[in-house]
């Protein structure tokens, strides 16, 4: 996609019940596809006012956006949902290497041609990374405590189900339990390795948590300290 418009996965975490406003703003900007999931925050009490990620119910909105639409949507979310201020939620974007042809056409053909000329200071290539942990249910507190010890402020947890082939379980040497939790942590890039190592040590594949840890680059973000 080097000569084509890049596509990003945008993830917005807001208080429960505010996802409709997020989706409405995205649709006004021309994005045709969104998915909403229920989650909860993990930040300690003293971080709640700073990040808006305390132990409260959250809506997590996943949207697909062409490159030229990312900044305008961030500006709209920042202004209309007050996400420039602490405690109002976060939005971050992850660049995708490829999408299916029909999906790509649906996204790029609806893009507003004027959006690429709009600018903002919310682009942050290389500044943040998304650490993702897929773990057995019930180990979120252990994971977050390990991450906090090396500088992670907070995260968001989604309930999910694990599915795997027998061959994969034999290769990993574990049994993939059906009830899983997916933990998202947006962290400074310079802390990513320490955070991943700390989580792997306390909740990796050799522990009862059986956590699988990975990271993805974040290209844009708002709502982070």
N, C-alpha and C positions, 0 to 999 in steps of 0.2 A: 504494500500500500504506500510505498515511498512517493509515488507520483499522484496519489489520490488523497482525498480528504481523510484525515485520520478520524477514528471513532473512539469515544471514551465511554467507559461505564461510570456513571455518576451514582454515588451512594449518599443519601441524605438521612440523617438520624435526628428525629424530632420527638417531642413528647407525644404520648398516645392521643390520637384524635386529630393531629395536625397534618397527617399525610394527604388529606384531600386538598389542602391549600397548596402543598408542595406540587402535587400532580397537576393542579389547575394552572399554576405558574409555568410549569414545564410544557403543558399543552399549549398555552398561549404563545410560547416561544417556538412552537412547531415540532415538539418531540412526540412521536406517535405511540411509543411503547413504554409501559412502566409496570413494575411489580412491587407489591407492598408486603412486607413481612412484619411479624410481631416480635419484639425483643425486649431486653431490659439493659439498663446501664450498670456499670460496675465501679464507678469512681467512689472513693471514700467521701464521707460527709463534707470534709473541708474543701473538696474539689468541686462540689456541686455548683456553687455560684460561678466558679471559674470556667467550667467546661460544659455544664448542662448534661452531665452523664452520671448522675447519682443512681442509687438503687431505686429507679422508677421505671414504669412501663414506657416503652418506646415504640414508635413506628419507624421502620426502615424502608426507604423507598429506593428501588434500583431503577435507573433510567439509562437509556442509550442515547448518546448525543454526538453529532459530528463536531469536529474541532471548533468551527466558527460559532457554535451555539453555546459552548461551555461557559465562557466568560459572561455573556449577557444573562444567562440563567443564574450564575452566581451573583451577579449584581442585583437581579430581581429578588432572589431569595434573601440577600443581605439587607435590601431596603425594605421589602414588604413584610418579611417575617422577622426583621430586626436581628438577623443572624450575624451582623457585624459585632454584636455585643455578647459578652459571656453569658452562658446559661440558656441560649436560645436554640441550641442544636448545632450540628456540624454538617458540612457537605464536602466531599472530596471526590476527585475524578481519577480514574485509572486508565491509562492508554491501552487499547487493545491492539494486538498484532494483526488480527484479521477477523472478519465476520462473514456470514454467508452472503452470497451475491444478492439475493432478494432483499435480505435485511439491509444491506448496504444501500441499495437503491432507494428503499423506503425512507431511510434516514436522510440521505444526502439530497434527494429530490424535493424534500419538504423544507430544507434549510433556507433560512432567510438570507438572500445575497448580501444584505447590508451588515450582517452580524460580524463578518470577518474584519470590518473596519472599526469595530468597537473595541476599546482597550480597557484594561483593568490591571490592578497590581496583585491579583489573586493567583496568578500562575506561580508555581513554586517547584519547577523541575529540580529533582535532586535533594530538596529540603526535607521531605517527609517520605516515609514508606508505610505501607499497610502490612502489618503482621497478622497472619491468619492462623488460628489454632483450631483444629478439629479434634475433639476430645470426648471421652466417655462422659456422660452426664454426671454432674455432682462435683466436678473438680475445678469449677470456675474460680472459686476463692483461692485455691492453691496456685492456680496459674497467675491470677492477678497479683497475688502477694509476691510471687517470684519476679514478675515483671516490674512491680513498683520498686523493688529493692535496687534495681538498676536504672530507674528513671522513667518508667512508663506512667503516665498520669491516670489513665482510665480506659475503658473499652466498652464495647457493646456485644451482647450475647444473643444468638439466635438458637432456638431449638430446632433440631433437624433429625434425620434418620440416616444411618449408615448402611450402605449397600456395597457388597464386594463379591468377587469371585473366590472360589476356594483356592485357586492358584495364588491370588494376591495375598490371602491370609497366610498361606504357607510360606510365601516369600518373606513377608514381614514378621512372621513368627508370632502373630497375634490373632485373636478372634475379634472381628468387627461387630461390636454390639449395635443393635438397631437404634437405641436411644442415644443420641449424640448432642453435643453443643458446639456451636461455631462461634469463636471469639474473634472479634475485630479490634485491633489496636492501631491507631494512627500514631506513629512515633517519629521523632527526629531521625534522619538517616544515620547520623553518627552514633546513635544509640541502638540501632537495629540489631547488630550482631550480638551485643551483650544481652539484649532482651531475649532474642531467640535462643541463645545458649542457656540463659537462666531458666527459661520455660522448658526447654528440652531436658535439662538436668532434673527438674522437679516433677515434670509431667510428660516426659517423652515416651517413646514406644516401649522402653524397658521398665516403665512404672505402671501402676494400676490405672492411671489416667489414659494410657495408650495414646498420647497426644501426637498429632502430626502437625508440624510447624512449617510455615512457608511465608514468603514476603512478596509484595508486589509494589512497583513504583507508583507514587502519587504525583500527578502533574499539576493539579489545582486544588485549593482547599480554602474554606472559610470556617470560622467558629473555633479554630484551634488557638491555644495560648501560645 
